[in-house]
Amino acid sequence: MQKRVHQLWIPGFLTMALSIVFLVTLQKLGFNPRMVSWRDSDIFFFAPWLVSLPFLGALGAYISSRAGGSRGTALLASIFPALALTLTFLLMFPIDMIIEPIIGRQVDFSIVATVLLRDGIGWILVPGAALLSGGSLVHLWLSQRSRSQNPAIS
C-alpha cells in the first residue's frame, strides 16, 4: 500500500492540485476561455491552461517514476486530473437520479448528454491528451536516459 501511495496517489493528486490552482489563478488574473465552434455547438478552450498541462503531466509522471512507479503507473499519475473529472461527470447521472425526486423536477437526458459530450471534449479529452503528452515525453526521456547509463555489453 505504501508504494502505491508514493507512486500513484501523491503524484496524481499533486498534478490535479497544481492544475486546479493554475486554472483558478489564470481566471483570477482575468484570462478567459476561448469558444471554438464545433458542428452545432461551442466548446470552451482555455489556451494558457492547456499549454501548462503537458508540463504538469510531465511533473506527475516524473515524480511517479522517481518513486519507482512502472510506466503505466507514471502515465496514470500524469492523466490523473482528467480521470478525476471523468469520474465526476459520470457520477452526475446517479446523483441526478437521487436528487431529481427530491427537487421534483425532471431533467431531459438528451440535454444532459449533449452538455456532457460538449464539455467532455473541452474539459476531459483535450486536457487528458495534453497531460498524457507530457507524461509520455518524460517516460521516453527517462527510458532513454537509463539506456545511456546502462549500455548493453555486446
PyMOL commands that set and color helices and strands:
alter all, ss='L'
color gray80, all
select helices_A, chain A and resi 2-28+47-66+71-78+80-103+109-149
alter helices_A, ss='H'
color red, helices_A
select strands_A, chain A and resi 34-38+41-45
alter strands_A, ss='S'
color yellow, strands_A
deselect
rebuild
show_as cartoon
